[in-house]
């Protein structure tokens, strides 16, 4: 991920009170896997995005569709092509 996308995710997790280990446990994924996405070393698969959405929904009480839109927006920004 680009640095601005990473920063948005880190701010979102901090303001929502989401800890990396808690997110990993709730989503049934490895913390190192999620950390790799946050730091831009790797990219999540579609099924991983769905797991993240479900976990964030459970942890924050936000609506699933809003969480999904936020994640997809971040991914879209991350893949913008500059001409």
C-alpha positions in Angstrom: 0.0 0.0 0.0 1.0 3.6 -0.5 2.1 5.5 2.6 -1.1 7.7 2.7 -3.3 4.5 2.5 -1.2 2.9 5.4 -1.7 6.1 7.5 -5.5 6.1 6.9 -5.7 2.5 8.1 -3.5 3.1 11.2 -5.6 6.2 12.1 -8.8 4.3 11.6 -7.6 1.4 13.8 -6.5 3.8 16.5 -9.6 5.9 16.5 -11.9 2.9 16.6 -9.8 1.2 19.3 -8.9 -1.8 17.2 -5.7 -3.6 18.2 -3.9 -5.6 15.5 -4.0 -8.8 17.6 -7.7 -8.4 18.4 -8.4 -7.8 14.7 -6.4 -10.9 13.7 -8.1 -13.1 16.3 -11.6 -11.9 15.3 -10.9 -12.3 11.6 -9.2 -15.7 12.1 -6.1 -14.5 10.4 -2.5 -14.0 11.4 -1.4 -10.6 12.9 1.7 -10.8 10.7 -0.5 -11.2 7.6 -2.6 -8.1 8.4 0.6 -6.2 9.4 2.0 -7.0 5.9 -1.0 -5.3 4.3 -0.9 -2.3 6.6 2.8 -1.8 5.9 2.5 -2.4 2.1 4.6 -5.5 2.0 1.6 -7.6 0.7 -1.9 -7.2 -0.6 -5.1 -8.8 0.7 -7.1 -11.3 -1.3 -10.8 -10.7 -1.9 -11.7 -13.4 0.7 -9.3 -11.7 3.2 -11.1 -8.3 2.6 -14.4 -10.0 3.4 -12.9 -11.5 6.6 -11.6 -8.0 7.6 -15.0 -6.4 6.9 -16.8 -8.9 9.1 -14.2 -8.5 11.9 -14.2 -4.7 11.8 -18.0 -4.8 11.9 -18.0 -7.0 15.0 -15.4 -4.9 16.7 -16.8 -1.5 16.0 -20.5 -2.0 15.5 -20.3 -0.2 12.1 -22.5 -1.4 9.3 -20.9 -4.1 7.1 -21.6 -2.2 3.9 -19.9 1.0 5.2 -16.8 -1.0 6.3 -16.6 -2.7 2.9 -16.9 0.6 1.1 -14.1 2.1 3.2 -11.8 -0.8 2.5 -12.6 -0.8 -1.2 -12.0 3.0 -1.4 -8.6 2.5 0.3 -7.7 -0.2 -2.2 -8.9 1.8 -5.1 -6.8 4.8 -4.0 -3.9 2.6 -3.6 -4.1 1.3 -7.1 -4.7 4.6 -8.8 -2.9 5.0 -12.1 -1.2 8.3 -12.5 -0.8 9.6 -16.1 
